[in-house]
Amino acid sequence: MLETIKSTADFLREKINGSLPTVGIILGTGLGSLVDLIDNKQVIPYKEIPSFPESTVEGHSGNLIIGNIGPKRVICMQGRFHYYEGYDMKQVTFPVRVMRALGVDTLFVSNAAGGMNKEFKVGDVMIITDHINLFPENPLRGKNYNELGDRFPAMTEPYSKELIAKADAIGTEENIRLMHGVYVGTTGPTFETPAEYEYFRIIGGDAVGMSTVPEVIVAKHGGMRVFGVSVITDLGGKDITDVPTHEEVQKAAQVAQPVVVKLVGRLVAEC
Ligand code: HPA
């Protein structure tokens, strides 16, 4: 594994024009148009990158985009690898390993999520303050490479408190309503049953989705700071009869997107 990470990072180091990025961004649902804020863009399709899997899911493309947001050099994943697509945890998290090997020390992630918190409305933007890993597997299972991180990494501050405080300040300045909450990560691809949404609420979750947790675990293993945001695209619970669909999720995320892009764009530039 070390060799594969190193050779992919070497390939990108050669290929990247200008200085290497220090900020990584996973452009999940609701953050895609952040690419419009990137200056001096360099686009590298996943299929040209050795050992990179390819994105398969509708609505996600597969490119690394390198460039500048304000004073920061950023590397963005346009399209991520989901566990439900059949990738294993090592594949899902491989790009984060490569980013770390290139020198990235701060990771921004976004996703679409179903809201269980009764205060939430469709279109709300939730800053992820913590998560619950309900994937059947931890991406760190197996041999630990001390070069990459500790065998038993602490997860006491999975999402940077400093970045959350900064995001809240930007939210106040920009008049953006920001919710806070705990993200429950599950495999999907089924949306939840009413009883499952209820269960996730009872165990402490505010929103549920099918991504993010594996990448964040690996980022923390590598010693990175993380900031995560969810767009609430549907609501779930015992008394909610709305039937979520992929199209509805995409549409709701589209509506919230300008707000999320403004928030994350400023946060990246100022972090
Ligand atoms: N559940 C799981 N993942 C999701 C949901 C949901 O309700 N909405 C968007 N992604």
Boltz pocket constraint, residues with backbone or C-beta under 6 A from the ligand:
constraints:
  - pocket:
      binder: B
      contacts: [[A, 112], [A, 113], [A, 114], [A, 115], [A, 188], [A, 190], [A, 191], [A, 192], [A, 208], [A, 209], [A, 210], [A, 231], [A, 233], [A, 234], [A, 236], [A, 244], [A, 249]]
      max_distance: 6.0
